[in-house]
Amino acid sequence: MNDRSVAIQPDALFNLPVTGNASQRPETTPKLLTPNDINRYLSQIISGNEAVINQARLAPAGLHSRLIDRAIELGVFGIVETRLQDSGLTLPRLLRDRMQRERQRTEIQNRDRLTHALRLVERLDAAEIPYVFLKGAALIACGAADLNARPMTDVDMLIRARDAARVDQIMSELGGLTGADLVQADFYPRFHYEREYLMGTPPVKIDLHVRAFRPTLFAMRTPVDAFLQDCETGKLLGRTVRIPNATTMLIHLAVHAACHGGKHLRWLYDVFHWLSLKQGCIDPRDVARLTASWRLTAPLRLALTNVGETFDAPTLVQPYLNALSRRVDPLARLTLSQASRALERPAYDAFINALGIPSWQGKWQYLAAVGLPSETHLRELYRGSHVGWRWIAHAMRLSKRILPRRAKGVA
């Protein structure tokens, strides 16, 4: 793949000359760079743009530090380090040591998380309960990501909704503790797509999915068995585990990235890297057929378009974009616009999720569950026992759902 010229001008961004020695270099302070500037620059380093990497050679040490800090924050430090090393750019000793410590920390954390997840896998295999690993764990299992360079905040696994009660019992036997209660006891798995479990000390988070995606529109449209059937195997810490096949892995990575706004660099890189590795064995027509069948064309198109623009890789994504239907899905677009802003507009998010449920009865049941939470859920908001405590808890909950909250970045 030949990279086009970079979309941003490095010398304009950094105020650096294209040629010249260090004495001719204007002074530039890293604080003048915005996070978006650095994100764009990192994406061009990841895509191997030689013009940008050559400019990085002229950058002051403070700017190198800013780039590495941001790469670590976004979880793409491994590929950034590899690209810089391949180009012959030697980072200062302190930055090299920091990258090495980050790799060691990431590997220790990932091993701990996966060790606990594999205890569950052993029990699922014994009980013949189908599952697949998703996202970071799946990429590590098939060798598409390094254990010491692909950070994970949790381990994601997909099971069938009808197996949720059995898996819940297994997790309880393994010492797993459930996360915060949802609004009603049966909200998972009836409506919500996952349940959080905490295992070990310090606690390791394992998210058990009964649907592939959080927005109800995409969750209800996508058959879980599509990921559980015709799956492939990989290796995690020496144990054989199940992962989606190449085509369904692409769809899941892309839709997941789109549901989080389609801008997070690590998740876009997951899609970019998977396409780069598997483009020879993924038929764009199969991708288009499946996404049309599951009505996921809108999120897939958004993610692939952003991948092509972010990593300057139009030739990589164009065959897939050409194969996708151009039919407009207004509800899917509305869902995508809200999906990454759930914490900012929680009441509106509940309304959009209700629209995503197929039946009218299901829509009203969802809204009733959200509007009338159980006592257990209310107790998480208010622990007083006086007369009228429920009204106070309801008021506190209502204020949280109406007043916008700032969404936190998810790694």
N, C-alpha and C positions, 0 to 999 in steps of 0.2 A: 504494500500500500504506500503510495506516495503522498506525503503531506503537502497540503497547500501552504501558501505563505500565511504566517500567523495573523490572526484577526486583530490583535492588539499590537501596538508598536512598542517594543521593549524600551527603546531609547527614550520614547516619549513618556512611558510609564515610570521609568527609573531615572530619567534625565541622564542617561549614560551614552557616551559616544560609541559609534559602531567600531571604530578603530582608535588606537592610541594607547599610550602607556599609563601607568597608575598616576603619574604626576599630572596628566592632562584630565584626569577624571574629576568631574564636578562633585562636590560634596552633596550627598543625598541622605537624609535621615529616614530610617524605616517608618517612623510615625506618620509620614506623609502618605503612606500606602493604605488603601482601604482593604478590608477583608475580601471584597469582590475582585479587586485588582490582583491580589495574591492568588485567589482561587483560579482566575483565568490563567495566570502565569503558571501555576502548578499543573493545570490541565494541559498546557502546551508542552511542559517538560515531560509529563506522562506520555503524551502522544509522540514524543521523540522529535519535536521540532528543533532542527539544528540551529536556526537563527536565534531562538530563545535561549537555548543552552549555551551558545557562544556568548550571548549577552550576559548570562549568569556568571560566566568566567570573569567578567569585568566588574561584577557587583562587589561592593564592600562587604566585609565580614558581618557587619550588623544586618545587612539585608539577607545574607545566607541564613543567619540565625532566625530571622523573621519567617523566611520560607519554611525552614525545618520545623519551627514551632507550629505553623499552620498545618503542615503536612501531618504532624503527629496528632494535632487536634482533630483533623478530618479523617484520620485512620488510613492515609495513603502514603505513609512515610516509607514503607517497604519498596514500592514501585518507584517513588521519587529518588530514593537512594540508589536503586539499581540503574535508573536512567542516567543519573549524574556520574556514577562510577563507569558505566559503559562509554560515556563521552570523554572520559579521561579527566573530569573535573574532580580535584581532590579537596574535600572540605577541611576546614581547620580541625585540629586534633580534638578540641573540646566538643565540636558538633559530632564528630565521628564517635566519640565516647558516648555522647548522649543518645545517638541512634542505636548503638550497641546495647545500652541499658534499656532502651525502649523495646528492642527486640526480645531481650531476656524477660522483661516484665510481661510482655504480651504472651510469650510462650508459656510462662508459668501460669498465668491466668487462664489461658485457653486449655492447657492440660487439666487444670483443676475442674473447669466447667465440663469438659468433655468426659473426664473420668466419672463424674456424677451422672452424666447423661447415659453413659454406657452401662451403668448399673441398671437403669431403666430399660435399656435395649435388651439386656439379658433376660429380664423378666417378660418383656413383650414377645421376644422370640419364643420363650418357653410356653407362653399362653397363646401363641399363634395369632397375635394381634398385629395387623399390618400398620406400618408407619413409614415415614420418610423424614430425613433431615432436610432442613431448608436453609437458604441463605449462606451465612458464613461457614457453618459446620459442613454443609453439603459441598461448598467450594473447596474446603480443606480436604474433605474425604476423597474427592476425585483428583486431587493434586493440582487444582487450578489456583490454589492460594496456599501460602506458607503458614505453618502453625505459628511462626514467630513474627509474622508481618500482617496478618489479617485480624485486627482486633474484633472481639465480640463482646457485647454487653450482656448477652444471654445466649442460650441455645434454643433454637426453634425446631419443633418437631410437629409433624402433621399426622393426625389420626382420624378415624371416622367418628362422627357424632354418636353413633350407637355404641361405640366402645368407651365413651367418656367415663361412664360410671365404673367400669372395670379398671380402667387406667387410674382413676382417682383412688380406688382402693389399693392398687399396687403402689402408687406414690405414697400413700399414707403408711403402708407397711415398710417402705424404704425410708421413712422419716421425713418425707417432704411436707412442707407446710404451705397451705394456699395463701395467696396474696389477699389483698383487701377484698371484702365481699362486694359483689355487684349488686345492682339495685334490687333484684329478686333472686331467690335461691336457685331458680331454674333459668335465669337470664343467660347463663352459659350452661348447656350448649344450645339452648333454643334460639337465641338471637346473637349473642356475642361470639366472636370468632376464636377466642383463646382463653385459657386460664393460666395464671402465673403460679409457679411453685418455687419454693425456696428450699434448697438442700445443703447440708453441711455447714461448717463454721470455718471461716466467714461464709455467709450464705451465698450460694450459687443460684442464679435465676434460670429456670427452665420454663419456657413458654410452650404449652401444649395447644396446638391449633386444631380445631375441628372444621375450620374453613380456611381457605388459603389467604384471604385478604380481610382487612378490617371493615371498610365501607360495606354496608349490607347489600348494596346493589351488586357489587362485584362478588361478594361472598356467596350470595344466594344464586348467582348466575353460574358460578363455576362448580362443576361436579368434583367433589373431593376424590372420588375414585379415579379420576383422570390422572392425578399425581401418584396415587398408590398403585395403580396398575401399570404394567409395562415399565416399571422403574428399573434402575440400574443399581449396581453395588459399588462401594468404595471402601477405603480403609481409614479408620480413625483409631489412632494409638494401637495399631495392630489388629483391630477387630473389624470384621466385615459388617458394613451397615448399608442401609438402603437410602438411595437418593433419587430424585426425579431424573428422567432421561434428558438428553441434551435439548430437545425441543421444549418440553414442559418446564425445564429449568430456565430457559431463556424467557419464556412467558412469565414465570413467577418473578424472576429478578426484575424484569422490565415493569410489570404492573406494580410491584412493590415500590420501585423507585418513583413511579408516577404518582402513587397514592401519598407519597411524602413530599409532593411538590415538584418532583422531577428535576431538582437542582442540587441535591446533596452529592458531593463529588465522589464519595466512596461508593455509593450505590450506583451511580452512573458508571463509575469505573468497573464495577462488577459486571455490568451489562457489556461494556466495551471489551473487557478482557475475555468474557465468555464468547462473544461473537468472534473475536480474533482467534481464539483457540478452536472453535467448533464450526466456523462458517462452512467448512468443507463437508460436514455431516449433518447440517440443519437445512432442510429444504424450505425456502421461503413460502412455498405454496402450502406446506403442512402447517406452518405457523399461521398463515392467513386463514386456513380452513378452521383450525382449532379456535382461534380468537373470534372468528365470525360466529362459530357455533356457540361459544360461551359469551358472546357479545362483550368482548374485552378490547375491541379494536381501538377505541378512543384512548385508554391509558397506554396501550402498547405503542400507538403512534406518537403520543406525547414523549414517552421515554426514549424511543429510538431517534426521534427528531433532536431531542436535547443531547443525546449521546453523539450524534453526528456533528452538531454544532460545537459542543464543548471540547471534543477531542479532534476537531477538524478532520473528521473521517466520513465524508459523504459517501464515498464508494463502498464503505463497509455496510452502512445501514440502508442504502438506496434500494437494493433488491427486495428487502423486507417491506419497506415503505411502499414500493411499487405494487407489491402483491396484496397489501392490505386494502380493504374496502374504503372508499372515501365517503361512505354514507354517514351523515351526521346523526349523532345520538345525543340529543339535548340533555337528557337526564344523566348520562354518563359524564358529560362536560360539567354539569352542575355539581355532580358528586366529586369530580376531580378538583374543582375550584375550592371546595370546602374541606376535602379530606385532610389536607396538611394544616388546617386552621381549626381543628376540633376544639382545642383548649381556648382559643381566642373567642369562639362563638359557640359555646356548648349547647344553648337552646336551639339555635339554627341547625347545629349538627344533628341533634335528635330528630328534628323535622326531616332533614335530608335522609337520614337513615330509615325513618319510617316510610318515606317514598320508595326506598329501595327494596322493601319487602313485597313479594309478588301479590299476595291476596289482601283484600280489604280487611278481612278479619285479623290477619297477621299484623297489618299496620296499626289497627286499634289496640291490639294486645301489646304491641311494642310501646306505644305511647302511654298505655295504662301502666305498664311496668315501670317506665321511666318516671311517670308522674306520681305514682303511688308506691314508693319503695318500701321494702320490708323494715321491720323494727331493727333487725340486725344492722342494716345499712344506716339507718338513722342514728344508731348508737355510735357509729364511727364519727359522726358529726357532733353529737352532743351527749354527754354521759350523765347529765342530771336526772334525778328520779322524781322531781316534784310534779304536781298537777300541771298539765299543759306543756310538758317537755317536748312532746311530739310537734307541737306548733312551732316551738323555737327551732327544733331540728329542721323542720320543713322550711322555715324562713331562711335559715343558714344555707340550706341546700339550694333554695331558689336564688339567693343572692349570688351563689357561685355559678349558677347556670346562666344567669342574665348578665352579670357583670363580666366583661371580657377579661381573660387572663392572657398573659404573654406566653406563647408557646415556647417550650425549651427545646433546644437542638437535640436531636436523638442521634447517638452514634451508631 
